[in-house]
Amino acid sequence: MAAAGAGAGGGIYFTQRGAESVVPATVDRAAAATKQAFTELKIRETKSEVQHADNGGGKREIDGSAADRDVDVTITSEGKTTRVHVVAKKSAVTWDKDFARTVLDKIVAYSR
C-alpha cells in the first residue's frame, strides 16, 4: 500500500492519500515540530485535538489550511517512536501528496 520514498532521515513513505514517517520523538515533540512546520509553510492551524490511550501512549490530530489546501496531521505514539501521517487535500476527492511530503519533511527535521 505504501511506496518507499527517500527523505530526511529516511523512512518517509507515500500512502494512498498522503505521506507518513516514524520519528524518534515523543508525541508532544512531534506536535511542536508540526506547529513549527505550519508556521514556516504559512499553514493556519484550524484544529488541535489530543487523545490519550490506556497504555500511556497518545494521539494528536492537528489540522490546518493553506491557500488551496487543507492539511491534516495525525501523530500517534508507538512506544519510543511516533508515527506522523500527513494528508493535504485540494478537494474532497483530490489529494496533494507532494505538499504532504513537504510538510512531513519539515516535521521530521524539527522533531530532531
PDB file as gemmi writes it, atoms N, CA and C in Angstrom:
CRYST1    1.000    1.000    1.000  90.00  90.00  90.00 P 1                      
ATOM      1  N   MET A   1       0.816  -1.191   0.000  1.00  0.00           N  
ATOM      2  CA  MET A   1       0.000   0.000   0.000  1.00  0.00           C  
ATOM      3  C   MET A   1       0.867   1.264   0.000  1.00  0.00           C  
ATOM      4  N   ALA A   2       2.006   1.254   0.688  1.00  0.00           N  
ATOM      5  CA  ALA A   2       2.861   2.437   0.733  1.00  0.00           C  
ATOM      6  C   ALA A   2       4.097   2.214  -0.132  1.00  0.00           C  
ATOM      7  N   ALA A   3       4.469   3.232  -0.849  1.00  0.00           N  
ATOM      8  CA  ALA A   3       5.677   3.160  -1.669  1.00  0.00           C  
ATOM      9  C   ALA A   3       6.773   3.932  -0.957  1.00  0.00           C  
ATOM     10  N   ALA A   4       7.918   3.345  -0.831  1.00  0.00           N  
ATOM     11  CA  ALA A   4       9.006   3.996  -0.103  1.00  0.00           C  
ATOM     12  C   ALA A   4       9.539   5.187  -0.881  1.00  0.00           C  
ATOM     13  N   GLY A   5       9.889   6.218  -0.142  1.00  0.00           N  
ATOM     14  CA  GLY A   5      10.484   7.397  -0.753  1.00  0.00           C  
ATOM     15  C   GLY A   5      11.684   7.811   0.072  1.00  0.00           C  
ATOM     16  N   ALA A   6      12.675   8.355  -0.562  1.00  0.00           N  
ATOM     17  CA  ALA A   6      13.848   8.821   0.171  1.00  0.00           C  
ATOM     18  C   ALA A   6      13.523  10.170   0.773  1.00  0.00           C  
ATOM     19  N   GLY A   7      13.911  10.368   2.007  1.00  0.00           N  
ATOM     20  CA  GLY A   7      13.618  11.647   2.640  1.00  0.00           C  
ATOM     21  C   GLY A   7      14.584  11.905   3.767  1.00  0.00           C  
ATOM     22  N   ALA A   8      14.422  13.063   4.390  1.00  0.00           N  
ATOM     23  CA  ALA A   8      15.276  13.438   5.501  1.00  0.00           C  
ATOM     24  C   ALA A   8      15.179  12.377   6.584  1.00  0.00           C  
ATOM     25  N   GLY A   9      16.275  11.738   6.877  1.00  0.00           N  
ATOM     26  CA  GLY A   9      16.273  10.705   7.885  1.00  0.00           C  
ATOM     27  C   GLY A   9      15.707   9.390   7.384  1.00  0.00           C  
ATOM     28  N   GLY A  10      15.391   9.306   6.086  1.00  0.00           N  
ATOM     29  CA  GLY A  10      14.823   8.076   5.526  1.00  0.00           C  
ATOM     30  C   GLY A  10      13.442   7.820   6.078  1.00  0.00           C  
ATOM     31  N   GLY A  11      12.877   6.696   5.696  1.00  0.00           N  
ATOM     32  CA  GLY A  11      11.620   6.274   6.266  1.00  0.00           C  
ATOM     33  C   GLY A  11      10.416   7.139   5.979  1.00  0.00           C  
ATOM     34  N   ILE A  12      10.416   7.896   4.911  1.00  0.00           N  
ATOM     35  CA  ILE A  12       9.231   8.657   4.530  1.00  0.00           C  
ATOM     36  C   ILE A  12       8.539   7.875   3.428  1.00  0.00           C  
ATOM     37  N   TYR A  13       7.264   7.613   3.634  1.00  0.00           N  
ATOM     38  CA  TYR A  13       6.500   6.791   2.708  1.00  0.00           C  
ATOM     39  C   TYR A  13       5.298   7.550   2.177  1.00  0.00           C  
ATOM     40  N   PHE A  14       4.991   7.347   0.913  1.00  0.00           N  
ATOM     41  CA  PHE A  14       3.735   7.853   0.371  1.00  0.00           C  
ATOM     42  C   PHE A  14       2.661   6.832   0.717  1.00  0.00           C  
ATOM     43  N   THR A  15       1.518   7.313   1.160  1.00  0.00           N  
ATOM     44  CA  THR A  15       0.371   6.453   1.426  1.00  0.00           C  
ATOM     45  C   THR A  15      -0.653   6.717   0.330  1.00  0.00           C  
ATOM     46  N   GLN A  16      -1.810   6.124   0.460  1.00  0.00           N  
ATOM     47  CA  GLN A  16      -2.835   6.296  -0.564  1.00  0.00           C  
ATOM     48  C   GLN A  16      -3.219   7.768  -0.744  1.00  0.00           C  
ATOM     49  N   ARG A  17      -3.208   8.534   0.364  1.00  0.00           N  
ATOM     50  CA  ARG A  17      -3.656   9.930   0.280  1.00  0.00           C  
ATOM     51  C   ARG A  17      -2.640  10.950   0.763  1.00  0.00           C  
ATOM     52  N   GLY A  18      -1.488  10.502   1.238  1.00  0.00           N  
ATOM     53  CA  GLY A  18      -0.535  11.461   1.779  1.00  0.00           C  
ATOM     54  C   GLY A  18       0.843  10.859   1.954  1.00  0.00           C  
ATOM     55  N   ALA A  19       1.471  11.201   3.088  1.00  0.00           N  
ATOM     56  CA  ALA A  19       2.817  10.715   3.384  1.00  0.00           C  
ATOM     57  C   ALA A  19       2.918  10.440   4.876  1.00  0.00           C  
ATOM     58  N   GLU A  20       3.778   9.488   5.247  1.00  0.00           N  
ATOM     59  CA  GLU A  20       3.965   9.216   6.665  1.00  0.00           C  
ATOM     60  C   GLU A  20       5.395   8.803   6.951  1.00  0.00           C  
ATOM     61  N   SER A  21       5.747   8.930   8.234  1.00  0.00           N  
ATOM     62  CA  SER A  21       7.080   8.574   8.685  1.00  0.00           C  
ATOM     63  C   SER A  21       7.008   8.236  10.165  1.00  0.00           C  
ATOM     64  N   VAL A  22       8.006   7.516  10.648  1.00  0.00           N  
ATOM     65  CA  VAL A  22       8.152   7.259  12.073  1.00  0.00           C  
ATOM     66  C   VAL A  22       9.354   8.066  12.535  1.00  0.00           C  
ATOM     67  N   VAL A  23       9.155   8.883  13.580  1.00  0.00           N  
ATOM     68  CA  VAL A  23      10.231   9.739  14.080  1.00  0.00           C  
ATOM     69  C   VAL A  23      10.609   9.317  15.497  1.00  0.00           C  
ATOM     70  N   PRO A  24      11.898   9.450  15.849  1.00  0.00           N  
ATOM     71  CA  PRO A  24      12.343   9.081  17.194  1.00  0.00           C  
ATOM     72  C   PRO A  24      12.092  10.226  18.174  1.00  0.00           C  
ATOM     73  N   ALA A  25      10.817  10.545  18.397  1.00  0.00           N  
ATOM     74  CA  ALA A  25      10.451  11.663  19.266  1.00  0.00           C  
ATOM     75  C   ALA A  25       9.124  11.347  19.945  1.00  0.00           C  
ATOM     76  N   THR A  26       8.807  12.099  20.997  1.00  0.00           N  
ATOM     77  CA  THR A  26       7.527  11.938  21.675  1.00  0.00           C  
ATOM     78  C   THR A  26       6.421  12.584  20.846  1.00  0.00           C  
ATOM     79  N   VAL A  27       5.180  12.265  21.196  1.00  0.00           N  
ATOM     80  CA  VAL A  27       4.033  12.887  20.529  1.00  0.00           C  
ATOM     81  C   VAL A  27       4.088  14.403  20.716  1.00  0.00           C  
ATOM     82  N   ASP A  28       4.423  14.853  21.938  1.00  0.00           N  
ATOM     83  CA  ASP A  28       4.485  16.296  22.202  1.00  0.00           C  
ATOM     84  C   ASP A  28       5.541  16.985  21.344  1.00  0.00           C  
ATOM     85  N   ARG A  29       6.701  16.344  21.219  1.00  0.00           N  
ATOM     86  CA  ARG A  29       7.770  16.938  20.404  1.00  0.00           C  
ATOM     87  C   ARG A  29       7.375  16.975  18.928  1.00  0.00           C  
ATOM     88  N   ALA A  30       6.749  15.908  18.441  1.00  0.00           N  
ATOM     89  CA  ALA A  30       6.290  15.884  17.048  1.00  0.00           C  
ATOM     90  C   ALA A  30       5.194  16.924  16.822  1.00  0.00           C  
ATOM     91  N   ALA A  31       4.334  17.140  17.829  1.00  0.00           N  
ATOM     92  CA  ALA A  31       3.283  18.159  17.712  1.00  0.00           C  
ATOM     93  C   ALA A  31       3.899  19.556  17.654  1.00  0.00           C  
ATOM     94  N   ALA A  32       4.915  19.805  18.476  1.00  0.00           N  
ATOM     95  CA  ALA A  32       5.600  21.101  18.438  1.00  0.00           C  
ATOM     96  C   ALA A  32       6.275  21.297  17.082  1.00  0.00           C  
ATOM     97  N   ALA A  33       6.863  20.232  16.544  1.00  0.00           N  
ATOM     98  CA  ALA A  33       7.500  20.296  15.225  1.00  0.00           C  
ATOM     99  C   ALA A  33       6.460  20.576  14.145  1.00  0.00           C  
ATOM    100  N   THR A  34       5.264  20.003  14.299  1.00  0.00           N  
ATOM    101  CA  THR A  34       4.181  20.244  13.340  1.00  0.00           C  
ATOM    102  C   THR A  34       3.798  21.717  13.339  1.00  0.00           C  
ATOM    103  N   LYS A  35       3.693  22.306  14.532  1.00  0.00           N  
ATOM    104  CA  LYS A  35       3.329  23.726  14.624  1.00  0.00           C  
ATOM    105  C   LYS A  35       4.408  24.608  13.988  1.00  0.00           C  
ATOM    106  N   GLN A  36       5.691  24.232  14.168  1.00  0.00           N  
ATOM    107  CA  GLN A  36       6.785  24.968  13.518  1.00  0.00           C  
ATOM    108  C   GLN A  36       6.674  24.860  11.999  1.00  0.00           C  
ATOM    109  N   ALA A  37       6.414  23.657  11.519  1.00  0.00           N  
ATOM    110  CA  ALA A  37       6.282  23.436  10.073  1.00  0.00           C  
ATOM    111  C   ALA A  37       5.113  24.243   9.521  1.00  0.00           C  
ATOM    112  N   PHE A  38       3.983  24.253  10.238  1.00  0.00           N  
ATOM    113  CA  PHE A  38       2.817  25.026   9.806  1.00  0.00           C  
ATOM    114  C   PHE A  38       3.183  26.507   9.678  1.00  0.00           C  
ATOM    115  N   THR A  39       3.882  27.035  10.675  1.00  0.00           N  
ATOM    116  CA  THR A  39       4.272  28.450  10.643  1.00  0.00           C  
ATOM    117  C   THR A  39       5.158  28.737   9.438  1.00  0.00           C  
ATOM    118  N   GLU A  40       6.169  27.897   9.226  1.00  0.00           N  
ATOM    119  CA  GLU A  40       7.103  28.116   8.119  1.00  0.00           C  
ATOM    120  C   GLU A  40       6.416  28.025   6.759  1.00  0.00           C  
ATOM    121  N   LEU A  41       5.458  27.109   6.631  1.00  0.00           N  
ATOM    122  CA  LEU A  41       4.788  26.899   5.345  1.00  0.00           C  
ATOM    123  C   LEU A  41       3.500  27.720   5.201  1.00  0.00           C  
ATOM    124  N   LYS A  42       3.278  28.615   6.158  1.00  0.00           N  
ATOM    125  CA  LYS A  42       2.107  29.505   6.130  1.00  0.00           C  
ATOM    126  C   LYS A  42       0.785  28.727   6.115  1.00  0.00           C  
ATOM    127  N   ILE A  43       0.728  27.707   6.960  1.00  0.00           N  
ATOM    128  CA  ILE A  43      -0.492  26.920   7.149  1.00  0.00           C  
ATOM    129  C   ILE A  43      -1.131  27.412   8.447  1.00  0.00           C  
ATOM    130  N   ARG A  44      -2.390  27.819   8.366  1.00  0.00           N  
ATOM    131  CA  ARG A  44      -3.097  28.320   9.544  1.00  0.00           C  
ATOM    132  C   ARG A  44      -3.727  27.140  10.276  1.00  0.00           C  
ATOM    133  N   GLU A  45      -3.365  26.980  11.555  1.00  0.00           N  
ATOM    134  CA  GLU A  45      -3.930  25.882  12.342  1.00  0.00           C  
ATOM    135  C   GLU A  45      -5.416  26.127  12.579  1.00  0.00           C  
ATOM    136  N   THR A  46      -6.234  25.112  12.309  1.00  0.00           N  
ATOM    137  CA  THR A  46      -7.681  25.245  12.482  1.00  0.00           C  
ATOM    138  C   THR A  46      -8.224  24.345  13.584  1.00  0.00           C  
ATOM    139  N   LYS A  47      -7.461  23.298  13.956  1.00  0.00           N  
ATOM    140  CA  LYS A  47      -7.937  22.374  14.993  1.00  0.00           C  
ATOM    141  C   LYS A  47      -6.760  21.619  15.589  1.00  0.00           C  
ATOM    142  N   SER A  48      -6.827  21.389  16.901  1.00  0.00           N  
ATOM    143  CA  SER A  48      -5.828  20.566  17.572  1.00  0.00           C  
ATOM    144  C   SER A  48      -6.561  19.729  18.612  1.00  0.00           C  
ATOM    145  N   GLU A  49      -6.400  18.426  18.530  1.00  0.00           N  
ATOM    146  CA  GLU A  49      -7.132  17.518  19.415  1.00  0.00           C  
ATOM    147  C   GLU A  49      -6.176  16.485  19.987  1.00  0.00           C  
ATOM    148  N   VAL A  50      -6.279  16.236  21.301  1.00  0.00           N  
ATOM    149  CA  VAL A  50      -5.410  15.277  21.981  1.00  0.00           C  
ATOM    150  C   VAL A  50      -6.255  14.115  22.485  1.00  0.00           C  
ATOM    151  N   GLN A  51      -5.766  12.896  22.257  1.00  0.00           N  
ATOM    152  CA  GLN A  51      -6.421  11.692  22.779  1.00  0.00           C  
ATOM    153  C   GLN A  51      -5.371  10.886  23.526  1.00  0.00           C  
ATOM    154  N   HIS A  52      -5.742  10.370  24.695  1.00  0.00           N  
ATOM    155  CA  HIS A  52      -4.815   9.550  25.476  1.00  0.00           C  
ATOM    156  C   HIS A  52      -5.262   8.100  25.436  1.00  0.00           C  
ATOM    157  N   ALA A  53      -4.309   7.201  25.281  1.00  0.00           N  
ATOM    158  CA  ALA A  53      -4.601   5.768  25.247  1.00  0.00           C  
ATOM    159  C   ALA A  53      -4.355   5.163  26.624  1.00  0.00           C  
ATOM    160  N   ASP A  54      -4.996   4.057  26.912  1.00  0.00           N  
ATOM    161  CA  ASP A  54      -4.838   3.380  28.197  1.00  0.00           C  
ATOM    162  C   ASP A  54      -3.408   2.904  28.433  1.00  0.00           C  
ATOM    163  N   ASN A  55      -2.680   2.616  27.365  1.00  0.00           N  
ATOM    164  CA  ASN A  55      -1.317   2.101  27.505  1.00  0.00           C  
ATOM    165  C   ASN A  55      -0.291   3.209  27.738  1.00  0.00           C  
ATOM    166  N   GLY A  56      -0.753   4.425  28.006  1.00  0.00           N  
ATOM    167  CA  GLY A  56       0.150   5.533  28.262  1.00  0.00           C  
ATOM    168  C   GLY A  56       0.553   6.278  27.006  1.00  0.00           C  
ATOM    169  N   GLY A  57       0.233   5.716  25.863  1.00  0.00           N  
ATOM    170  CA  GLY A  57       0.535   6.383  24.601  1.00  0.00           C  
ATOM    171  C   GLY A  57      -0.478   7.472  24.329  1.00  0.00           C  
ATOM    172  N   GLY A  58      -0.293   8.155  23.261  1.00  0.00           N  
ATOM    173  CA  GLY A  58      -1.221   9.211  22.930  1.00  0.00           C  
ATOM    174  C   GLY A  58      -1.338   9.401  21.441  1.00  0.00           C  
ATOM    175  N   LYS A  59      -2.318  10.195  21.095  1.00  0.00           N  
ATOM    176  CA  LYS A  59      -2.555  10.510  19.693  1.00  0.00           C  
ATOM    177  C   LYS A  59      -2.949  11.974  19.633  1.00  0.00           C  
ATOM    178  N   ARG A  60      -2.449  12.656  18.637  1.00  0.00           N  
ATOM    179  CA  ARG A  60      -2.800  14.059  18.466  1.00  0.00           C  
ATOM    180  C   ARG A  60      -3.129  14.297  17.008  1.00  0.00           C  
ATOM    181  N   GLU A  61      -4.167  15.079  16.785  1.00  0.00           N  
ATOM    182  CA  GLU A  61      -4.533  15.474  15.431  1.00  0.00           C  
ATOM    183  C   GLU A  61      -4.447  16.989  15.344  1.00  0.00           C  
ATOM    184  N   ILE A  62      -3.737  17.458  14.329  1.00  0.00           N  
ATOM    185  CA  ILE A  62      -3.593  18.893  14.099  1.00  0.00           C  
ATOM    186  C   ILE A  62      -3.990  19.158  12.656  1.00  0.00           C  
ATOM    187  N   ASP A  63      -4.969  20.023  12.482  1.00  0.00           N  
ATOM    188  CA  ASP A  63      -5.456  20.361  11.146  1.00  0.00           C  
ATOM    189  C   ASP A  63      -5.154  21.821  10.851  1.00  0.00           C  
ATOM    190  N   GLY A  64      -5.010  22.123   9.565  1.00  0.00           N  
ATOM    191  CA  GLY A  64      -4.760  23.495   9.166  1.00  0.00           C  
ATOM    192  C   GLY A  64      -5.191  23.726   7.738  1.00  0.00           C  
ATOM    193  N   SER A  65      -5.118  24.990   7.323  1.00  0.00           N  
ATOM    194  CA  SER A  65      -5.451  25.302   5.931  1.00  0.00           C  
ATOM    195  C   SER A  65      -4.419  26.274   5.375  1.00  0.00           C  
ATOM    196  N   ALA A  66      -4.121  26.084   4.098  1.00  0.00           N  
ATOM    197  CA  ALA A  66      -3.165  26.928   3.389  1.00  0.00           C  
ATOM    198  C   ALA A  66      -3.681  27.133   1.980  1.00  0.00           C  
ATOM    199  N   ALA A  67      -3.695  28.356   1.540  1.00  0.00           N  
ATOM    200  CA  ALA A  67      -4.109  28.703   0.173  1.00  0.00           C  
ATOM    201  C   ALA A  67      -5.257  27.824  -0.316  1.00  0.00           C  
ATOM    202  N   ASP A  68      -4.945  26.827  -1.134  1.00  0.00           N  
ATOM    203  CA  ASP A  68      -5.994  25.997  -1.734  1.00  0.00           C  
ATOM    204  C   ASP A  68      -5.990  24.569  -1.199  1.00  0.00           C  
ATOM    205  N   ARG A  69      -5.461  24.375   0.023  1.00  0.00           N  
ATOM    206  CA  ARG A  69      -5.366  23.020   0.574  1.00  0.00           C  
ATOM    207  C   ARG A  69      -5.748  22.991   2.047  1.00  0.00           C  
ATOM    208  N   ASP A  70      -6.300  21.862   2.468  1.00  0.00           N  
ATOM    209  CA  ASP A  70      -6.493  21.577   3.888  1.00  0.00           C  
ATOM    210  C   ASP A  70      -5.467  20.515   4.256  1.00  0.00           C  
ATOM    211  N   VAL A  71      -4.825  20.689   5.402  1.00  0.00           N  
ATOM    212  CA  VAL A  71      -3.772  19.777   5.832  1.00  0.00           C  
ATOM    213  C   VAL A  71      -4.191  19.113   7.138  1.00  0.00           C  
ATOM    214  N   ASP A  72      -4.118  17.784   7.186  1.00  0.00           N  
ATOM    215  CA  ASP A  72      -4.437  17.024   8.392  1.00  0.00           C  
ATOM    216  C   ASP A  72      -3.200  16.239   8.804  1.00  0.00           C  
ATOM    217  N   VAL A  73      -2.766  16.424  10.059  1.00  0.00           N  
ATOM    218  CA  VAL A  73      -1.612  15.700  10.584  1.00  0.00           C  
ATOM    219  C   VAL A  73      -2.087  14.838  11.750  1.00  0.00           C  
ATOM    220  N   THR A  74      -1.795  13.550  11.690  1.00  0.00           N  
ATOM    221  CA  THR A  74      -2.124  12.629  12.777  1.00  0.00           C  
ATOM    222  C   THR A  74      -0.812  12.115  13.354  1.00  0.00           C  
ATOM    223  N   ILE A  75      -0.651  12.282  14.666  1.00  0.00           N  
ATOM    224  CA  ILE A  75       0.577  11.901  15.364  1.00  0.00           C  
ATOM    225  C   ILE A  75       0.204  10.827  16.382  1.00  0.00           C  
ATOM    226  N   THR A  76       0.803   9.645  16.265  1.00  0.00           N  
ATOM    227  CA  THR A  76       0.432   8.518  17.118  1.00  0.00           C  
ATOM    228  C   THR A  76       1.666   7.931  17.789  1.00  0.00           C  
ATOM    229  N   SER A  77       1.604   7.755  19.102  1.00  0.00           N  
ATOM    230  CA  SER A  77       2.699   7.152  19.857  1.00  0.00           C  
ATOM    231  C   SER A  77       2.820   5.674  19.520  1.00  0.00           C  
ATOM    232  N   GLU A  78       4.067   5.233  19.310  1.00  0.00           N  
ATOM    233  CA  GLU A  78       4.352   3.813  19.069  1.00  0.00           C  
ATOM    234  C   GLU A  78       5.551   3.418  19.921  1.00  0.00           C  
ATOM    235  N   GLY A  79       5.362   3.399  21.225  1.00  0.00           N  
ATOM    236  CA  GLY A  79       6.464   3.078  22.131  1.00  0.00           C  
ATOM    237  C   GLY A  79       7.431   4.241  22.222  1.00  0.00           C  
ATOM    238  N   LYS A  80       8.680   4.006  21.817  1.00  0.00           N  
ATOM    239  CA  LYS A  80       9.696   5.057  21.893  1.00  0.00           C  
ATOM    240  C   LYS A  80       9.745   5.911  20.634  1.00  0.00           C  
ATOM    241  N   THR A  81       8.889   5.612  19.687  1.00  0.00           N  
ATOM    242  CA  THR A  81       8.832   6.395  18.454  1.00  0.00           C  
ATOM    243  C   THR A  81       7.411   6.919  18.255  1.00  0.00           C  
ATOM    244  N   THR A  82       7.257   7.747  17.257  1.00  0.00           N  
ATOM    245  CA  THR A  82       5.966   8.352  16.957  1.00  0.00           C  
ATOM    246  C   THR A  82       5.730   8.301  15.457  1.00  0.00           C  
ATOM    247  N   ARG A  83       4.543   7.855  15.062  1.00  0.00           N  
ATOM    248  CA  ARG A  83       4.161   7.815  13.647  1.00  0.00           C  
ATOM    249  C   ARG A  83       3.455   9.124  13.305  1.00  0.00           C  
ATOM    250  N   VAL A  84       3.921   9.766  12.234  1.00  0.00           N  
ATOM    251  CA  VAL A  84       3.329  11.023  11.770  1.00  0.00           C  
ATOM    252  C   VAL A  84       2.767  10.787  10.373  1.00  0.00           C  
ATOM    253  N   HIS A  85       1.475  11.062  10.196  1.00  0.00           N  
ATOM    254  CA  HIS A  85       0.816  10.890   8.899  1.00  0.00           C  
ATOM    255  C   HIS A  85       0.250  12.237   8.474  1.00  0.00           C  
ATOM    256  N   VAL A  86       0.576  12.663   7.267  1.00  0.00           N  
ATOM    257  CA  VAL A  86       0.140  13.961   6.748  1.00  0.00           C  
ATOM    258  C   VAL A  86      -0.685  13.759   5.486  1.00  0.00           C  
ATOM    259  N   VAL A  87      -1.843  14.402   5.443  1.00  0.00           N  
ATOM    260  CA  VAL A  87      -2.699  14.397   4.259  1.00  0.00           C  
ATOM    261  C   VAL A  87      -2.960  15.851   3.882  1.00  0.00           C  
ATOM    262  N   ALA A  88      -2.748  16.189   2.620  1.00  0.00           N  
ATOM    263  CA  ALA A  88      -3.058  17.526   2.100  1.00  0.00           C  
ATOM    264  C   ALA A  88      -4.151  17.359   1.052  1.00  0.00           C  
ATOM    265  N   LYS A  89      -5.306  17.976   1.310  1.00  0.00           N  
ATOM    266  CA  LYS A  89      -6.455  17.828   0.409  1.00  0.00           C  
ATOM    267  C   LYS A  89      -6.678  19.104  -0.385  1.00  0.00           C  
ATOM    268  N   LYS A  90      -6.827  18.950  -1.690  1.00  0.00           N  
ATOM    269  CA  LYS A  90      -7.203  20.078  -2.545  1.00  0.00           C  
ATOM    270  C   LYS A  90      -8.717  20.176  -2.639  1.00  0.00           C  
ATOM    271  N   SER A  91      -9.386  19.021  -2.586  1.00  0.00           N  
ATOM    272  CA  SER A  91     -10.849  18.958  -2.601  1.00  0.00           C  
ATOM    273  C   SER A  91     -11.243  17.661  -1.907  1.00  0.00           C  
ATOM    274  N   ALA A  92     -12.524  17.370  -1.867  1.00  0.00           N  
ATOM    275  CA  ALA A  92     -12.982  16.153  -1.199  1.00  0.00           C  
ATOM    276  C   ALA A  92     -12.421  14.889  -1.844  1.00  0.00           C  
ATOM    277  N   VAL A  93     -12.033  14.974  -3.108  1.00  0.00           N  
ATOM    278  CA  VAL A  93     -11.553  13.781  -3.817  1.00  0.00           C  
ATOM    279  C   VAL A  93     -10.167  13.951  -4.442  1.00  0.00           C  
ATOM    280  N   THR A  94      -9.478  15.044  -4.143  1.00  0.00           N  
ATOM    281  CA  THR A  94      -8.160  15.306  -4.728  1.00  0.00           C  
ATOM    282  C   THR A  94      -7.149  15.584  -3.622  1.00  0.00           C  
ATOM    283  N   TRP A  95      -6.040  14.822  -3.629  1.00  0.00           N  
ATOM    284  CA  TRP A  95      -5.001  14.981  -2.624  1.00  0.00           C  
ATOM    285  C   TRP A  95      -3.722  15.475  -3.276  1.00  0.00           C  
ATOM    286  N   ASP A  96      -2.908  16.185  -2.483  1.00  0.00           N  
ATOM    287  CA  ASP A  96      -1.627  16.701  -2.949  1.00  0.00           C  
ATOM    288  C   ASP A  96      -0.520  16.015  -2.147  1.00  0.00           C  
ATOM    289  N   LYS A  97      -0.071  14.856  -2.626  1.00  0.00           N  
ATOM    290  CA  LYS A  97       0.943  14.084  -1.912  1.00  0.00           C  
ATOM    291  C   LYS A  97       2.277  14.819  -1.834  1.00  0.00           C  
ATOM    292  N   ASP A  98       2.609  15.597  -2.858  1.00  0.00           N  
ATOM    293  CA  ASP A  98       3.877  16.331  -2.842  1.00  0.00           C  
ATOM    294  C   ASP A  98       3.893  17.364  -1.722  1.00  0.00           C  
ATOM    295  N   PHE A  99       2.774  18.084  -1.544  1.00  0.00           N  
ATOM    296  CA  PHE A  99       2.708  19.068  -0.460  1.00  0.00           C  
ATOM    297  C   PHE A  99       2.697  18.351   0.890  1.00  0.00           C  
ATOM    298  N   ALA A 100       2.004  17.216   0.976  1.00  0.00           N  
ATOM    299  CA  ALA A 100       2.002  16.433   2.218  1.00  0.00           C  
ATOM    300  C   ALA A 100       3.431  16.038   2.577  1.00  0.00           C  
ATOM    301  N   ARG A 101       4.198  15.648   1.584  1.00  0.00           N  
ATOM    302  CA  ARG A 101       5.589  15.269   1.834  1.00  0.00           C  
ATOM    303  C   ARG A 101       6.425  16.470   2.271  1.00  0.00           C  
ATOM    304  N   THR A 102       6.181  17.624   1.669  1.00  0.00           N  
ATOM    305  CA  THR A 102       6.896  18.837   2.073  1.00  0.00           C  
ATOM    306  C   THR A 102       6.642  19.135   3.546  1.00  0.00           C  
ATOM    307  N   VAL A 103       5.381  19.050   3.961  1.00  0.00           N  
ATOM    308  CA  VAL A 103       5.027  19.281   5.365  1.00  0.00           C  
ATOM    309  C   VAL A 103       5.716  18.240   6.241  1.00  0.00           C  
ATOM    310  N   LEU A 104       5.655  16.980   5.846  1.00  0.00           N  
ATOM    311  CA  LEU A 104       6.257  15.906   6.629  1.00  0.00           C  
ATOM    312  C   LEU A 104       7.773  16.059   6.727  1.00  0.00           C  
ATOM    313  N   ASP A 105       8.428  16.454   5.653  1.00  0.00           N  
ATOM    314  CA  ASP A 105       9.881  16.688   5.691  1.00  0.00           C  
ATOM    315  C   ASP A 105      10.231  17.701   6.776  1.00  0.00           C  
ATOM    316  N   LYS A 106       9.450  18.776   6.871  1.00  0.00           N  
ATOM    317  CA  LYS A 106       9.688  19.812   7.891  1.00  0.00           C  
ATOM    318  C   LYS A 106       9.457  19.247   9.288  1.00  0.00           C  
ATOM    319  N   ILE A 107       8.378  18.476   9.461  1.00  0.00           N  
ATOM    320  CA  ILE A 107       8.079  17.901  10.774  1.00  0.00           C  
ATOM    321  C   ILE A 107       9.208  16.972  11.211  1.00  0.00           C  
ATOM    322  N   VAL A 108       9.682  16.123  10.301  1.00  0.00           N  
ATOM    323  CA  VAL A 108      10.784  15.202  10.617  1.00  0.00           C  
ATOM    324  C   VAL A 108      12.026  16.000  11.024  1.00  0.00           C  
ATOM    325  N   ALA A 109      12.350  17.042  10.279  1.00  0.00           N  
ATOM    326  CA  ALA A 109      13.538  17.852  10.585  1.00  0.00           C  
ATOM    327  C   ALA A 109      13.409  18.536  11.945  1.00  0.00           C  
ATOM    328  N   TYR A 110      12.238  19.107  12.239  1.00  0.00           N  
ATOM    329  CA  TYR A 110      12.040  19.813  13.509  1.00  0.00           C  
ATOM    330  C   TYR A 110      11.868  18.869  14.692  1.00  0.00           C  
ATOM    331  N   SER A 111      11.588  17.602  14.450  1.00  0.00           N  
ATOM    332  CA  SER A 111      11.419  16.630  15.541  1.00  0.00           C  
ATOM    333  C   SER A 111      12.751  16.189  16.127  1.00  0.00           C  
ATOM    334  N   ARG A 112      13.836  16.496  15.447  1.00  0.00           N  
ATOM    335  CA  ARG A 112      15.158  16.036  15.892  1.00  0.00           C  
ATOM    336  C   ARG A 112      15.694  16.855  17.029  1.00  0.00           C  
TER     337      ARG A 112                                                      
END                                                                             
